[in-house]
Amino acid sequence: MLLTLFMVAGGALVSVVVPLYLKRFFDLISQSGSQDTASLLVATLLSILGIELIGWLCWRIASFSAGYLQSGVMAELSDTVFRYLHRHSLSFFSDNFIGSLVKKANRFIYSYERLSDRLFWSLLNLFVSVSAIIFVLFTRSVLIGSALLIWVAVFVIVNIFLIKYRLKYDLVRSQAESSVSGDLADTLSNHTNVKLFNGYEREVSTFFGLCQKVKNLQRRVWNIENTFEAIQGLLAISIEIGLMYVGVTLWQKNQFTIGDFVLLQSYLLAVLMKIWDLGRLMRDVYHDLSDAEEMTEILNTPHEIQDVSRAKVLRVPRGEIKFENVVFNYKQTHNVLTDFNLDIVSKEKIALVGPSGAGKTTVTKILLRLYDIQSGKISIDGRRIDRVSQESLWANLSLVPQDPILFHRSLKENIRYGRPEATDKEVYKAAKLAHCHEFISKFPEGYETFVGERGVKLSGGERQRVAIARAILHNTPILVLDEATSSLDSESERLIQEALDNLMRNKTVIVIAHRLSTIMKMDRIILIDGGKIKEEGTHDELLEKTGGIYRKLWQLQAGGFIR
């Protein structure tokens, strides 16, 4: 960075020195055309050549060093954004469109590239050049130097005032553009719903409204910009004519030469070009800052769930889980669990059942620490999960969700995600246990088949079997199955159930299921309703409870609706 700064400053100074030699050149021409004068003219030209080559070298070194600097910083910024985003909580991603986050990240990174370009090639160049020009003109005429200095100060102040006025519109425009991107991503990911629920015209209308808002904001910003340029044009005309008039006055007094006019005109052209760029440059800087603003806010937003200082590494030799007086609310408003208590002994297989919204999935989410509880404590083998590192917690739990999402990578990579160091042989074994191998082997590219974004190229049942294979490979002491067989037909469920029996052996298991037939063999069934445990026991014990909730649920599923 220092090398770039010094070389840009050197190149800018060279551009100020060259007109001094041009002044000398034209002063010599205005004299008699003697042989000595011709020799001096040639010598002056050679001096200009040498100075120009020095400037050329400065700019070349600056461009290569800036390229090295910017590429490195952009890579580190990308890495920083990636790391920080992935540390945000589940609720953060629930509240933000993924497409919008991607755009914010990209705009943040490329705004740095544009800002650094403007710093090196424009702002620094302008500052050094204009400062040196004003200094040189002061040596020729205090009046001209003072006039240019005052004019530059007025020009900069006016631009700062006007551009700050525009900044608020730039920020609103940037937010409106993010809304357009978010709506586009949301409707594209729901394209099937848009078609099947006749939503095309509605979505087109909504998107058109968002685009119109961006258009109006952009038009207002451009109108402000055009006003800026009109004011700048008047200021440029005034300084050019004014200084040349002062030059004529000094020439009449024999205090100004033809070379001085060349010098003044060269400097005026240079200053006006650079100062004119200053107005646009400052506007672009604010534009870039507004582009970076949204991602900056995210980077300045503390992570909702964080490890405590010096968090311990969780070790799980037994797999005992305990919920003690747990209270949990979504967004501090929607109460889900109240004074929730549950003890799960080592290697026990329990099932969580109950009506939709009862809190079953919430129990597993707070166990995985995807959310933090408001009060109470959750412990594994006597260690509170909020006192251990999140990475060590997740290293000891495996989750097979209801609707697994896969990476747009090969089937082999998706299965191996459960244990990156696993061999191909181990991957194939896990796939066979999960009964993935049957459908994978039918693909032309087999395990190298890419599954598409979120796994859209696979059916729901196939995605779940891949998720089960991934969990088999992960092989953790605690296993959570959230409706793991809900997308399977009866034949597939029979095959998967066999794999799950092997997977659950010697593990502490929590199963969430609406299909009660899948949990009959559990050691204990916990019925949750309203965020509290209402009933618990084995399948047979709960069926014997006259008027019990579990018994009613079983009768509904096993025998149809009761009149």
C-alpha positions, 0 to 999 in steps of 0.5 A: 500500500505504501509503495502504491501511495508513493508511486502515485504521488511521484507520478502526480508530481511529474505531471506538475513538473512537465509544464514548467519545462513547457513554459521554458520551451515556449519562452525560448521560442519567443526569443531569437532563433539562434543556434544556441536557442535551438540547442536549448530547445532540444535539451528541454525536449530531452529533459521532458522525455526523461521526466515523462519516463520517470512518470511512466515508471511511477505509474507502472509500479503503482498499477502493479502494486495496487493490483497485488494489494487489492486482490489480496484485500478483496480475498480477505474481505470475502473470507471475512464476510463468509465467516461472519455470515455463517456465524449468525443464528438460524433466526437471522437467516429466517429474517433475511432473503439469501439472495439479498444477502449474497448481493449485499456481500458482493456489493460490499466487496466490490465497493472496496475495489472501487473505493481504493481505485478512487483513493489511489488514482483520483483522490491522492492524485488530485490532492498532490497535483493541485497542491503542487500546482497552487504552490508553483503558481504562488511562486509566479504570482501570489494573486493567481495562487491565492485566487486558485486556492480560494476557488478550490476551497469553495468548490470542495465545500460546495460539493461536500454540502451538495453530496451530503444532501444526496447521500440520504437518497443513495441509501434509500435507493440502495435499500430499494434495489436490495428489495428488488433482488430479494423479491426476485430471489423469493419468487424464483425459489417459489416459481412452482407456487407462482404457477399453481396458485395463479400468482403470476400477475400478482407477482409481476404487479408487485415486482413492477411496483418495486422497480418503479420505486427504484426508477423514481429514486434513481431519477431523483439521484440523477437529477441532483447529479445534473444540478451538481454538474451545472453548478460546477460548469459555472465555477469552472468558467469563472476561474478559467476566464478570471485567471487568464484575465489576471494573466493579461493584466500581469503581461501588460506590466511585463510580469508575465511571459508567453511561457507563463500563459502556457504554464497557466493554461496547462495547470488550469486544464489539469486542475479543472479536469481533476476538480471536475472529477472531484465532484463526480468522485465524491458522489461515487465515493458516497455511492460506494459507501451506501452500497457497502452500508447494508453489509457493514451493518450486518458485520457490526451486528453481534452474533445472537448465539456466541460461545462463552469466553474460554468455552470448553470442548464437549465430550459425550461418553454416555449421552445423558440429556437433561432439560431443567426448567427451560423457558423459550420464546420466539422473538420474546413474544411467542411463548413455546416452552414453559418450565419444561423438564425432561431427563433422557438417560444414556442410550435411551430412545425417546419419541416426541409426539403431539399436535402441530405447534406443540413445541416438539421441533423446538426441543431439538432446536434448542438442544442443538443450540440453534436458539438460546433459551430465556431461562433454565438450563440444558446439559449433556453428560452434566455439561451445560451446552451454553458453556461448551463450544458450539462446534464441539456440541455439533460434533456430538449430535447428528440431525436428520431433518424433515426436509433435508437441504443438500449442497449443489455438489455431487452425491458423494460430497453430500454424503461425505459432508458427515465426515470429510475424511471418510474414504470412498468405501465408507461412503458407499457403505453408509449409502447402502445402509441408508438404501441410497445405493439403489437409486444412485447406481441408476444415475449415469454418473453414479456418486458423482451426480450433482443434485442441483440447488438444495437437492432439487434433482432428487425426490423428497424420499431420495433427499431424506435417504441421503441425509440419513446416509450422511448421519450414518457417516457422522456417527455421533453418540446423540441422534435427532430424527425430525420426521426422518421418514415422512417423505417415504412411501411404505416400501422405502420406509421399511428399508429405511427403518432397518437402516435406522435400527442399525444407526440408533444402536448404542446411541441416545436418540430423539425422534419426532414423528407425526406417524405414530407407527414409526415410534412404537418401538421407542423406549419412551414416548413423550407427548408434548402439548402447549409447551409442556409434557402431558403424558409419557410412557411406552406405546402400550402404557399410553394406549391403556390410559383411558381418555389420554391424548396419545390414545386419541391420536393413535385411534385417529391414525389407526382407525380413521376419524371417530364419529 
